[in-house]
Structure formats: structure tokens, C-alpha cells
């Protein structure tokens, strides 16, 4: 059998960041018949649960761009890939030296936290408003973000105009080399305010999929993945079949075996339904 793994935003979800009712009903039916399926997303597992909690997923989900492998219903992490502590301190100092204030997520025995100091532009405010509107239990305000670095940092997130983010991305690469992964991508829901995310080098979707298949006895299965953006490139490259969305960036389409329709017309579930039944 085949294991299908899908990105969420810009791939499985529609323009509003939701799973359509048609996709939900058909995907639930396929899962009940034995379809092997999970998701690999930049979202946290709590956000994934709010979107897909009624689906009978038998496998863990990959969240935080591969930083976590987690049970969707309990939120318990089976694997966490955090940034090395001294490196996290250096990345934070570098961001501040560039005049940028990051959001960052941490993991510790106390739980998962998402720290912020303030919102200084429309993109940051949009992200903060969205987290507040869904009641994100991780969200914490801090007057001194540097004090929160005592817990392991999983992800730094910076939201600004593209030019300063590209400058910071280059500086982080020069400082850290291949010790971290960075992704600079447009926010699908707030155009004009791209995100720069920084993770540990082990936190990537392809590595998380490999770990998942090894742990669950699926290493011999065919892997089919679906994606649209820069953080999906490595998993498309590593899969037996990589499927790019019609709305995907060119870098993703170049790695794909097949390009299907756009994310707003149930293209992922259409493909899975036909492919799996064959």
C-alpha cells in the first residue's frame, strides 16, 4: 500500500485555511476503509487538531515543519527537534541586531509556549490576532523575550517586508551554516508580509517522514507527498512520487512527478481517491 502525506496551507486546505466539506467527507470515508494518510505542516499540532480533529487518522502528524511528530488528539509529542541552546541565543541576538523582534516557540516539561513581545506591523498583528481568535493555549506575552530563551527553542518566526528578512536570512546562514534550516515564504493569508522561519537542521518534513515510516513499520511503503511551497521541496525530492499543486511555486513544481489542480478545488482528495482505488 501507499502512504500519502499532505501539506496543509495552500495544499489540502482551501483559500480560507479550512478543509472543505467535500474533502472532509471523502477523506474520512477513505480513512475508515484503511487509507494510510497523515499531514506534514508548519502548523502546531493544536492548530492541526482544530482543523482535522474529527478525521480518524491512525498515524501521528508532522508539525512545525518537521520539528515535531505528534499524536493529533492528545497533542503528545513523540519527537521534538529543538535548536541547540547557545545557537538559539545567537540567532535571537542577531535578529535584534537587525532591528527585528521575533516570535518563537519553545518546548519543555512545562509544555509548548509561543512567546511574543509586541506587534510592530500589520503582518505581525494579523498573526497575533489569529492566534488570539483561536485561543492558542501556547501564547504568552513577555516583556523581556530574552528571558524566555532558557527553555529549548523549536522555531523562530519573523514577519516583516522581504528585504530585511532576506538580509537576516543571509546573516543567519553565515553564522550557523547548515546547523539550522531557514525558510522565507509569503503568508498566504496576509500578502505582502512574508515569514522567515528558523528551525534545527533535523527539523524538516522529509526527515520527519523518514522517522515516522521507520517507527511505524512503513519503510517499505511507497511514499506520495503533496506540497506547494519552499518548506515542501525536500519532501517532494525524497518521496517516491511528489505531487505539486497547480498554485505551487516553481521550485516545488520542478521537483514534482505530477502537477495537479489548485488547492481550492479539492485537488488533493480527488487525486488520492482515484490513485488509491486503482
N, C-alpha and C positions, 0 to 999 in steps of 0.2 A: 504493500500500500504506500501511498504518498502522504507526506506531512506537508501541509500548507501553512505558511506563516505570512501574515499580512501586517504591514504598517497601518496606522490609523488615519491621522490627519492627511488629507489630500489623496488618500488611497481607499480605505474601507468606508470612511465617513464622508458625509455629503458636505455641501458648501457651508452649512451651519454647524459643522462639527458634530453631527449626530449620525447614528446608524438608522437608515431608512426602515420603515416598517416592512417593506417588501424584503429587504436584505435580512432583517431580523427573523422574520417568519421562516424564510427558506433556509437560512444558516442554522437555526435551531433544529429544523427538521433533519438536515444533513448530519448534524452532530449526534442527534438521537439515533441515527442509523449507523453510526460508527466512524464518521469523518474525523480524521486526525487534523486538528486545526488549533492554532493559537496566534497571538499577536505580538509584534515587536514594535514598541513605540517610545517616543521621547517622553510621553506622559508618565506620571507616577501611577503605581498600582491602584491607589484610591480613586484616581480620575478614571482609569480603565474600568474599575468596578461600577462607577456611576453610569457608564455608557453601556456596558456589556454584562452587567451582573445577573441578568436573567438567562444568559446563554449557558448551556450545560458543558462548559469547557472541562475536559478531563486533564489537560496539561497546564502547567504553570504559564504565566505570561511573562514576557520580557519587557521591562520598563526602564525608564531613564536612559534610553539609547543603548541598552545592554549593561548598564551598571547594576541592575537587579534582575534576578529570576525569582518570581513571587507567586504564591498562591493567591488567586484573584479574590476569593471570598473572604479568607481570613486576613489578607494583607501581609501574611508572614513571608519574610524573605528567605529563600533557600540559598541565595548567593548575593553578596554585596561587594562591589568593586569600588573602593574609595581611593581618593588621591592621597599620595604619600604626604604626611602632615607638614613637613618642612617645605615641600613643594607648594602645598596649598597656601601657606603663609606667603611665599614668594609671589605667587600668582595674584593674591589679593593686594599685596603691596604694589605690584606692577600696574594693576588696574587703577589703583588710587593715584599713582604717579602720572597716569594718562588722564586724570580728571574724571574717571568713571567709577560709579558705585554699583557693585554687583548685587544681584540676588544670589543666594547659594543655599543648597540643600545639604543636610547632614544626616548621618545615621549613627546611633549609639544605643546602648541598652535602654535609654530613656525613650527611644522611639525615633521617628523621622521628623525632622523640622525643616521648614523653609523660612529663611531669615531675610528681612529687608530693613532698610533704614528709611527710605523715602522714595517718592516717585517724582522725578525731575523732568519727565517729558511725557507726551501722550501715549507712547508705546508702553512705557513702564506703568503708567496709570491704568491702561487697558488691561494689562496682565494682572495687576493688583486687584482691580475691580472684579475681574473674572474669578480670581481665587477667593475673594470675599463673598461673591454671589453664590458660589457652590459650597461655601462653608468648609474650605480646605482645612482639615484639622492640623496640618503641619505648620500653618502660617504663624510666624512670630515676628513682632516688631522689635528692633533692637536699636538703642541709641548709640551703641558702640559695636559695630559689626565685628571688629577685630577680636572682641572678647569671645565671640561665639565660635571662633576657629579652634577652640580646644577639643571640639568633637570632630570626628572624621568627616571631611567634606567629600560629597559624592559628585556634585555638579555645581559649577559656577555658571550663571546666566547673566548676560549683559545685553541691554536693549538700548540702542542708540542709532544714529544715522550710520550709513555703511562705511564712510571714510574713516572715522575714528575707530570703528570696530576692526577694520582691516589692519590699521596701524597696530592695534593692540594684539591682534591675532599673530602678526608677524613678530612682535616682541616676545610673545609667549613661546612661539616656536623657537626663536633664537635662545631663549632662556632654558627651555625644558627639553628641546629636541623631541625625540619620539617617546618621551615618558608620559605624555598626555595626548589625547585626541581633541581636536577643536573642530567645530562646525559653525559656519556662518551661513545663515539662511533667512529668507524673507518670512515674516509672520503671515500665514495665510489669512488670518482674521483681522489683522491690523496693518495693511500695506504701508510701506514707507518706513517701518520701524523694524529692521531685521534684528535677529538674535545671534549672539555669539555664545556658544556653549562650550564648556571645557570639562573633560572627563579624564579619568585614568586611562592609560593606554589599553588596559584589559577590558575596558567598558565599550564594547562595540557590538552591534547586532549580530554580526557573523560569528564572533567568539561565543556569544551567549547562546546562539542556536546550536553550535557545536557542543557546548557543555550540556545543554538540555537534551540533545539526542543521545549523548553518551550516558547520562544519568538515567534515562528512561528507556534504554534498550532500543533506541530508534536509529542507531548509527548506520544501519544498512538500508534505511528507507530513502526513497527519492525525496529530495527537498525542493519544494516550489515556493518561491517568495514573491511578494508584491510590494512595490515601493514607488515613490515619486520624487524624493529629494536627496540632498547630499548625504544625509546620515543613513541612507539606504544603499549606497553604492557598494559597500563592502559585502553586504549580504547577498546582493544580486550577483556579484562576482564569484562568491563562494558556493552558490546554490547550483543544483543540477539544472534547474530552469529558473531564470529570473524574469519576472513579468513587470514591465513598466506601464504606468498609467499613461493615457493619452495626454494628460496635463503635466507629466513629469518633466523635469529639467533635462537638458540634452545629455548631461553626464550620466544620468540614470538610463536613458534610452540607449546610449552607446553600449552599456553593459548588458542590456536585456536580450533574451532569446525571442521575446514576443512583446509587442506593444498592443495594449487593449484600449478600451474606451476610457472616458473621463471618470473621475471619482463620483460625480453627482448623478450617475445613471446606473448604479448597482453593478458596475463592471466587474468587480472582484467576485461577487457571489455568482454572477452569470457565468464567469469563466470556471470557477470551482465546480459549480453544478454540472456543467457539461463535461468537464475534464474528469471528475471523479466518477461519474456514472459510466463513462466509457471504460 
